[in-house]
Amino acid sequence: MKEKLLEVKKGYYINPSHIVSIYYEATDTITVTLSTGEKVLLNREEGLCLELVFDFHNPF
């Protein structure tokens, strides 16, 4: 089975299994830290694609 990539910004894709942490800021931005140490800043609209992969309402 192929893994799905997330297009978080136009032309910018990430592999969900490389996400180390997701932090929601009070300013309605989302900071995603990847396993490479790279941090990706997303606005609320761009962050909606994360909900396709992760269950934020029942995380455990």
PyMOL Python script that loads the backbone (N, CA, C, O; Angstrom):
from pymol import cmd

cmd.read_pdbstr("""\
ATOM      1  N   MET A   1       0.831  -1.169   0.000  1.00  0.00           N
ATOM      2  CA  MET A   1       0.000   0.000   0.000  1.00  0.00           C
ATOM      3  C   MET A   1       0.887   1.247   0.000  1.00  0.00           C
ATOM      4  O   MET A   1       1.844   1.332   0.770  1.00  0.00           O
ATOM      5  N   LYS A   2       0.574   2.191  -0.846  1.00  0.00           N
ATOM      6  CA  LYS A   2       1.345   3.419  -0.931  1.00  0.00           C
ATOM      7  C   LYS A   2       0.948   4.370   0.192  1.00  0.00           C
ATOM      8  O   LYS A   2      -0.219   4.459   0.574  1.00  0.00           O
ATOM      9  N   GLU A   3       1.956   5.081   0.714  1.00  0.00           N
ATOM     10  CA  GLU A   3       1.667   6.101   1.718  1.00  0.00           C
ATOM     11  C   GLU A   3       1.210   7.366   1.021  1.00  0.00           C
ATOM     12  O   GLU A   3       1.703   7.713  -0.052  1.00  0.00           O
ATOM     13  N   LYS A   4       0.275   8.043   1.633  1.00  0.00           N
ATOM     14  CA  LYS A   4      -0.223   9.290   1.069  1.00  0.00           C
ATOM     15  C   LYS A   4       0.620  10.448   1.579  1.00  0.00           C
ATOM     16  O   LYS A   4       0.988  10.495   2.753  1.00  0.00           O
ATOM     17  N   LEU A   5       0.917  11.369   0.695  1.00  0.00           N
ATOM     18  CA  LEU A   5       1.607  12.592   1.070  1.00  0.00           C
ATOM     19  C   LEU A   5       0.572  13.683   1.278  1.00  0.00           C
ATOM     20  O   LEU A   5      -0.480  13.683   0.639  1.00  0.00           O
ATOM     21  N   LEU A   6       0.872  14.599   2.162  1.00  0.00           N
ATOM     22  CA  LEU A   6      -0.022  15.727   2.411  1.00  0.00           C
ATOM     23  C   LEU A   6       0.515  16.949   1.686  1.00  0.00           C
ATOM     24  O   LEU A   6       1.689  17.290   1.830  1.00  0.00           O
ATOM     25  N   GLU A   7      -0.328  17.607   0.915  1.00  0.00           N
ATOM     26  CA  GLU A   7       0.061  18.880   0.319  1.00  0.00           C
ATOM     27  C   GLU A   7      -0.335  19.959   1.314  1.00  0.00           C
ATOM     28  O   GLU A   7      -1.504  20.335   1.398  1.00  0.00           O
ATOM     29  N   VAL A   8       0.637  20.455   2.065  1.00  0.00           N
ATOM     30  CA  VAL A   8       0.347  21.434   3.107  1.00  0.00           C
ATOM     31  C   VAL A   8       0.378  22.862   2.577  1.00  0.00           C
ATOM     32  O   VAL A   8      -0.274  23.747   3.131  1.00  0.00           O
ATOM     33  N   LYS A   9       1.112  23.078   1.536  1.00  0.00           N
ATOM     34  CA  LYS A   9       1.137  24.360   0.833  1.00  0.00           C
ATOM     35  C   LYS A   9       1.202  24.025  -0.645  1.00  0.00           C
ATOM     36  O   LYS A   9       1.570  22.908  -1.008  1.00  0.00           O
ATOM     37  N   LYS A  10       0.859  24.952  -1.484  1.00  0.00           N
ATOM     38  CA  LYS A  10       0.848  24.684  -2.920  1.00  0.00           C
ATOM     39  C   LYS A  10       2.230  24.205  -3.367  1.00  0.00           C
ATOM     40  O   LYS A  10       3.211  24.946  -3.303  1.00  0.00           O
ATOM     41  N   GLY A  11       2.285  22.966  -3.817  1.00  0.00           N
ATOM     42  CA  GLY A  11       3.537  22.385  -4.288  1.00  0.00           C
ATOM     43  C   GLY A  11       4.466  21.900  -3.188  1.00  0.00           C
ATOM     44  O   GLY A  11       5.593  21.506  -3.486  1.00  0.00           O
ATOM     45  N   TYR A  12       4.040  21.911  -1.922  1.00  0.00           N
ATOM     46  CA  TYR A  12       4.871  21.483  -0.799  1.00  0.00           C
ATOM     47  C   TYR A  12       4.196  20.293  -0.127  1.00  0.00           C
ATOM     48  O   TYR A  12       3.129  20.429   0.471  1.00  0.00           O
ATOM     49  N   TYR A  13       4.823  19.135  -0.231  1.00  0.00           N
ATOM     50  CA  TYR A  13       4.248  17.897   0.291  1.00  0.00           C
ATOM     51  C   TYR A  13       5.106  17.374   1.439  1.00  0.00           C
ATOM     52  O   TYR A  13       6.328  17.526   1.433  1.00  0.00           O
ATOM     53  N   ILE A  14       4.454  16.758   2.425  1.00  0.00           N
ATOM     54  CA  ILE A  14       5.178  16.098   3.505  1.00  0.00           C
ATOM     55  C   ILE A  14       4.608  14.702   3.709  1.00  0.00           C
ATOM     56  O   ILE A  14       3.438  14.439   3.430  1.00  0.00           O
ATOM     57  N   ASN A  15       5.457  13.825   4.197  1.00  0.00           N
ATOM     58  CA  ASN A  15       5.066  12.469   4.533  1.00  0.00           C
ATOM     59  C   ASN A  15       4.571  12.491   5.981  1.00  0.00           C
ATOM     60  O   ASN A  15       5.327  12.876   6.873  1.00  0.00           O
ATOM     61  N   PRO A  16       3.329  12.091   6.239  1.00  0.00           N
ATOM     62  CA  PRO A  16       2.792  12.148   7.611  1.00  0.00           C
ATOM     63  C   PRO A  16       3.618  11.364   8.626  1.00  0.00           C
ATOM     64  O   PRO A  16       3.634  11.721   9.804  1.00  0.00           O
ATOM     65  N   SER A  17       4.301  10.307   8.199  1.00  0.00           N
ATOM     66  CA  SER A  17       5.089   9.522   9.154  1.00  0.00           C
ATOM     67  C   SER A  17       6.374  10.243   9.564  1.00  0.00           C
ATOM     68  O   SER A  17       7.061   9.782  10.475  1.00  0.00           O
ATOM     69  N   HIS A  18       6.714  11.349   8.924  1.00  0.00           N
ATOM     70  CA  HIS A  18       7.900  12.128   9.286  1.00  0.00           C
ATOM     71  C   HIS A  18       7.577  13.274  10.234  1.00  0.00           C
ATOM     72  O   HIS A  18       8.467  14.037  10.611  1.00  0.00           O
ATOM     73  N   ILE A  19       6.314  13.402  10.622  1.00  0.00           N
ATOM     74  CA  ILE A  19       5.918  14.472  11.544  1.00  0.00           C
ATOM     75  C   ILE A  19       6.247  14.048  12.970  1.00  0.00           C
ATOM     76  O   ILE A  19       5.828  12.985  13.428  1.00  0.00           O
ATOM     77  N   VAL A  20       7.002  14.893  13.662  1.00  0.00           N
ATOM     78  CA  VAL A  20       7.388  14.620  15.037  1.00  0.00           C
ATOM     79  C   VAL A  20       6.417  15.284  16.006  1.00  0.00           C
ATOM     80  O   VAL A  20       6.005  14.676  16.994  1.00  0.00           O
ATOM     81  N   SER A  21       6.051  16.542  15.720  1.00  0.00           N
ATOM     82  CA  SER A  21       5.115  17.235  16.599  1.00  0.00           C
ATOM     83  C   SER A  21       4.295  18.243  15.811  1.00  0.00           C
ATOM     84  O   SER A  21       4.711  18.739  14.764  1.00  0.00           O
ATOM     85  N   ILE A  22       3.120  18.529  16.349  1.00  0.00           N
ATOM     86  CA  ILE A  22       2.218  19.530  15.787  1.00  0.00           C
ATOM     87  C   ILE A  22       1.811  20.431  16.947  1.00  0.00           C
ATOM     88  O   ILE A  22       1.283  19.960  17.955  1.00  0.00           O
ATOM     89  N   TYR A  23       2.060  21.724  16.796  1.00  0.00           N
ATOM     90  CA  TYR A  23       1.772  22.673  17.873  1.00  0.00           C
ATOM     91  C   TYR A  23       0.860  23.770  17.351  1.00  0.00           C
ATOM     92  O   TYR A  23       1.187  24.451  16.379  1.00  0.00           O
ATOM     93  N   TYR A  24      -0.276  23.936  17.995  1.00  0.00           N
ATOM     94  CA  TYR A  24      -1.223  24.989  17.625  1.00  0.00           C
ATOM     95  C   TYR A  24      -0.894  26.252  18.415  1.00  0.00           C
ATOM     96  O   TYR A  24      -0.888  26.237  19.646  1.00  0.00           O
ATOM     97  N   GLU A  25      -0.621  27.340  17.704  1.00  0.00           N
ATOM     98  CA  GLU A  25      -0.308  28.626  18.328  1.00  0.00           C
ATOM     99  C   GLU A  25      -1.608  29.383  18.605  1.00  0.00           C
ATOM    100  O   GLU A  25      -2.628  29.122  17.968  1.00  0.00           O
ATOM    101  N   ALA A  26      -1.570  30.303  19.540  1.00  0.00           N
ATOM    102  CA  ALA A  26      -2.734  31.138  19.844  1.00  0.00           C
ATOM    103  C   ALA A  26      -3.064  32.079  18.689  1.00  0.00           C
ATOM    104  O   ALA A  26      -4.173  32.606  18.610  1.00  0.00           O
ATOM    105  N   THR A  27      -2.107  32.288  17.800  1.00  0.00           N
ATOM    106  CA  THR A  27      -2.297  33.204  16.668  1.00  0.00           C
ATOM    107  C   THR A  27      -2.916  32.502  15.465  1.00  0.00           C
ATOM    108  O   THR A  27      -2.857  33.019  14.350  1.00  0.00           O
ATOM    109  N   ASP A  28      -3.505  31.337  15.678  1.00  0.00           N
ATOM    110  CA  ASP A  28      -4.133  30.546  14.612  1.00  0.00           C
ATOM    111  C   ASP A  28      -3.138  30.038  13.576  1.00  0.00           C
ATOM    112  O   ASP A  28      -3.500  29.814  12.421  1.00  0.00           O
ATOM    113  N   THR A  29      -1.896  29.857  13.985  1.00  0.00           N
ATOM    114  CA  THR A  29      -0.923  29.214  13.113  1.00  0.00           C
ATOM    115  C   THR A  29      -0.556  27.866  13.713  1.00  0.00           C
ATOM    116  O   THR A  29      -0.723  27.637  14.911  1.00  0.00           O
ATOM    117  N   ILE A  30      -0.062  26.996  12.879  1.00  0.00           N
ATOM    118  CA  ILE A  30       0.299  25.649  13.297  1.00  0.00           C
ATOM    119  C   ILE A  30       1.765  25.436  12.950  1.00  0.00           C
ATOM    120  O   ILE A  30       2.185  25.692  11.822  1.00  0.00           O
ATOM    121  N   THR A  31       2.544  24.967  13.923  1.00  0.00           N
ATOM    122  CA  THR A  31       3.945  24.655  13.689  1.00  0.00           C
ATOM    123  C   THR A  31       4.087  23.141  13.651  1.00  0.00           C
ATOM    124  O   THR A  31       3.791  22.454  14.628  1.00  0.00           O
ATOM    125  N   VAL A  32       4.543  22.630  12.513  1.00  0.00           N
ATOM    126  CA  VAL A  32       4.758  21.200  12.338  1.00  0.00           C
ATOM    127  C   VAL A  32       6.261  20.963  12.319  1.00  0.00           C
ATOM    128  O   VAL A  32       6.974  21.556  11.510  1.00  0.00           O
ATOM    129  N   THR A  33       6.747  20.097  13.209  1.00  0.00           N
ATOM    130  CA  THR A  33       8.162  19.755  13.234  1.00  0.00           C
ATOM    131  C   THR A  33       8.337  18.390  12.584  1.00  0.00           C
ATOM    132  O   THR A  33       7.676  17.421  12.958  1.00  0.00           O
ATOM    133  N   LEU A  34       9.236  18.327  11.604  1.00  0.00           N
ATOM    134  CA  LEU A  34       9.500  17.083  10.887  1.00  0.00           C
ATOM    135  C   LEU A  34      10.700  16.369  11.497  1.00  0.00           C
ATOM    136  O   LEU A  34      11.461  16.968  12.257  1.00  0.00           O
ATOM    137  N   SER A  35      10.869  15.098  11.169  1.00  0.00           N
ATOM    138  CA  SER A  35      11.969  14.307  11.709  1.00  0.00           C
ATOM    139  C   SER A  35      13.330  14.857  11.302  1.00  0.00           C
ATOM    140  O   SER A  35      14.333  14.543  11.943  1.00  0.00           O
ATOM    141  N   THR A  36      13.386  15.661  10.264  1.00  0.00           N
ATOM    142  CA  THR A  36      14.642  16.282   9.824  1.00  0.00           C
ATOM    143  C   THR A  36      14.991  17.505  10.656  1.00  0.00           C
ATOM    144  O   THR A  36      16.078  18.062  10.505  1.00  0.00           O
ATOM    145  N   GLY A  37      14.084  17.934  11.533  1.00  0.00           N
ATOM    146  CA  GLY A  37      14.285  19.129  12.337  1.00  0.00           C
ATOM    147  C   GLY A  37      13.686  20.370  11.700  1.00  0.00           C
ATOM    148  O   GLY A  37      13.619  21.425  12.330  1.00  0.00           O
ATOM    149  N   GLU A  38      13.251  20.248  10.456  1.00  0.00           N
ATOM    150  CA  GLU A  38      12.642  21.376   9.754  1.00  0.00           C
ATOM    151  C   GLU A  38      11.295  21.700  10.389  1.00  0.00           C
ATOM    152  O   GLU A  38      10.523  20.803  10.729  1.00  0.00           O
ATOM    153  N   LYS A  39      11.027  22.982  10.543  1.00  0.00           N
ATOM    154  CA  LYS A  39       9.735  23.433  11.067  1.00  0.00           C
ATOM    155  C   LYS A  39       8.958  24.075   9.929  1.00  0.00           C
ATOM    156  O   LYS A  39       9.484  24.909   9.192  1.00  0.00           O
ATOM    157  N   VAL A  40       7.701  23.675   9.797  1.00  0.00           N
ATOM    158  CA  VAL A  40       6.826  24.198   8.756  1.00  0.00           C
ATOM    159  C   VAL A  40       5.705  24.956   9.447  1.00  0.00           C
ATOM    160  O   VAL A  40       5.012  24.403  10.301  1.00  0.00           O
ATOM    161  N   LEU A  41       5.525  26.220   9.081  1.00  0.00           N
ATOM    162  CA  LEU A  41       4.454  27.041   9.647  1.00  0.00           C
ATOM    163  C   LEU A  41       3.273  27.042   8.692  1.00  0.00           C
ATOM    164  O   LEU A  41       3.423  27.316   7.501  1.00  0.00           O
ATOM    165  N   LEU A  42       2.102  26.735   9.224  1.00  0.00           N
ATOM    166  CA  LEU A  42       0.883  26.682   8.425  1.00  0.00           C
ATOM    167  C   LEU A  42      -0.158  27.603   9.032  1.00  0.00           C
ATOM    168  O   LEU A  42      -0.197  27.788  10.248  1.00  0.00           O
ATOM    169  N   ASN A  43      -0.998  28.178   8.191  1.00  0.00           N
ATOM    170  CA  ASN A  43      -2.140  28.904   8.735  1.00  0.00           C
ATOM    171  C   ASN A  43      -3.247  27.881   8.987  1.00  0.00           C
ATOM    172  O   ASN A  43      -3.098  26.711   8.634  1.00  0.00           O
ATOM    173  N   ARG A  44      -4.330  28.301   9.579  1.00  0.00           N
ATOM    174  CA  ARG A  44      -5.409  27.365   9.956  1.00  0.00           C
ATOM    175  C   ARG A  44      -5.955  26.620   8.744  1.00  0.00           C
ATOM    176  O   ARG A  44      -6.211  25.418   8.817  1.00  0.00           O
ATOM    177  N   GLU A  45      -6.132  27.319   7.644  1.00  0.00           N
ATOM    178  CA  GLU A  45      -6.676  26.695   6.435  1.00  0.00           C
ATOM    179  C   GLU A  45      -5.726  25.632   5.879  1.00  0.00           C
ATOM    180  O   GLU A  45      -6.165  24.559   5.466  1.00  0.00           O
ATOM    181  N   GLU A  46      -4.431  25.932   5.870  1.00  0.00           N
ATOM    182  CA  GLU A  46      -3.446  24.964   5.381  1.00  0.00           C
ATOM    183  C   GLU A  46      -3.364  23.751   6.304  1.00  0.00           C
ATOM    184  O   GLU A  46      -3.080  22.642   5.849  1.00  0.00           O
ATOM    185  N   GLY A  47      -3.612  23.956   7.592  1.00  0.00           N
ATOM    186  CA  GLY A  47      -3.521  22.874   8.559  1.00  0.00           C
ATOM    187  C   GLY A  47      -4.680  21.896   8.516  1.00  0.00           C
ATOM    188  O   GLY A  47      -4.614  20.839   9.143  1.00  0.00           O
ATOM    189  N   LEU A  48      -5.733  22.222   7.795  1.00  0.00           N
ATOM    190  CA  LEU A  48      -6.886  21.319   7.724  1.00  0.00           C
ATOM    191  C   LEU A  48      -6.524  19.968   7.120  1.00  0.00           C
ATOM    192  O   LEU A  48      -7.160  18.964   7.440  1.00  0.00           O
ATOM    193  N   CYS A  49      -5.521  19.924   6.258  1.00  0.00           N
ATOM    194  CA  CYS A  49      -5.130  18.652   5.648  1.00  0.00           C
ATOM    195  C   CYS A  49      -4.594  17.676   6.693  1.00  0.00           C
ATOM    196  O   CYS A  49      -4.621  16.465   6.473  1.00  0.00           O
ATOM    197  N   LEU A  50      -4.110  18.182   7.823  1.00  0.00           N
ATOM    198  CA  LEU A  50      -3.613  17.303   8.877  1.00  0.00           C
ATOM    199  C   LEU A  50      -4.737  16.475   9.488  1.00  0.00           C
ATOM    200  O   LEU A  50      -4.507  15.364   9.963  1.00  0.00           O
ATOM    201  N   GLU A  51      -5.947  17.014   9.475  1.00  0.00           N
ATOM    202  CA  GLU A  51      -7.087  16.300  10.048  1.00  0.00           C
ATOM    203  C   GLU A  51      -7.499  15.100   9.202  1.00  0.00           C
ATOM    204  O   GLU A  51      -8.260  14.252   9.666  1.00  0.00           O
ATOM    205  N   LEU A  52      -7.007  15.018   7.970  1.00  0.00           N
ATOM    206  CA  LEU A  52      -7.278  13.851   7.135  1.00  0.00           C
ATOM    207  C   LEU A  52      -6.485  12.640   7.601  1.00  0.00           C
ATOM    208  O   LEU A  52      -6.858  11.503   7.316  1.00  0.00           O
ATOM    209  N   VAL A  53      -5.389  12.881   8.318  1.00  0.00           N
ATOM    210  CA  VAL A  53      -4.497  11.801   8.738  1.00  0.00           C
ATOM    211  C   VAL A  53      -4.560  11.552  10.238  1.00  0.00           C
ATOM    212  O   VAL A  53      -4.504  10.404  10.677  1.00  0.00           O
ATOM    213  N   PHE A  54      -4.675  12.618  11.029  1.00  0.00           N
ATOM    214  CA  PHE A  54      -4.604  12.502  12.481  1.00  0.00           C
ATOM    215  C   PHE A  54      -5.951  12.810  13.118  1.00  0.00           C
ATOM    216  O   PHE A  54      -6.690  13.675  12.647  1.00  0.00           O
ATOM    217  N   ASP A  55      -6.262  12.093  14.194  1.00  0.00           N
ATOM    218  CA  ASP A  55      -7.496  12.315  14.945  1.00  0.00           C
ATOM    219  C   ASP A  55      -7.172  13.210  16.140  1.00  0.00           C
ATOM    220  O   ASP A  55      -6.691  12.732  17.167  1.00  0.00           O
ATOM    221  N   PHE A  56      -7.435  14.505  16.003  1.00  0.00           N
ATOM    222  CA  PHE A  56      -7.116  15.453  17.062  1.00  0.00           C
ATOM    223  C   PHE A  56      -8.160  15.450  18.175  1.00  0.00           C
ATOM    224  O   PHE A  56      -7.885  15.932  19.274  1.00  0.00           O
ATOM    225  N   HIS A  57      -9.339  14.921  17.913  1.00  0.00           N
ATOM    226  CA  HIS A  57     -10.398  14.900  18.922  1.00  0.00           C
ATOM    227  C   HIS A  57     -10.205  13.745  19.903  1.00  0.00           C
ATOM    228  O   HIS A  57     -10.562  13.864  21.076  1.00  0.00           O
ATOM    229  N   ASN A  58      -9.650  12.638  19.439  1.00  0.00           N
ATOM    230  CA  ASN A  58      -9.353  11.474  20.283  1.00  0.00           C
ATOM    231  C   ASN A  58      -7.923  11.026  20.000  1.00  0.00           C
ATOM    232  O   ASN A  58      -7.720  10.006  19.342  1.00  0.00           O
ATOM    233  N   PRO A  59      -6.927  11.770  20.486  1.00  0.00           N
ATOM    234  CA  PRO A  59      -5.544  11.490  20.108  1.00  0.00           C
ATOM    235  C   PRO A  59      -4.966  10.200  20.684  1.00  0.00           C
ATOM    236  O   PRO A  59      -3.993   9.669  20.147  1.00  0.00           O
ATOM    237  N   PHE A  60      -5.549   9.688  21.769  1.00  0.00           N
ATOM    238  CA  PHE A  60      -4.971   8.485  22.380  1.00  0.00           C
ATOM    239  C   PHE A  60      -5.948   7.357  22.396  1.00  0.00           C
ATOM    240  O   PHE A  60      -5.628   6.269  22.875  1.00  0.00           O
TER     241      PHE A  60
END
""", "prot")
cmd.dss("prot")
cmd.show_as("cartoon", "prot")
cmd.util.cbc("prot")
cmd.orient("prot")
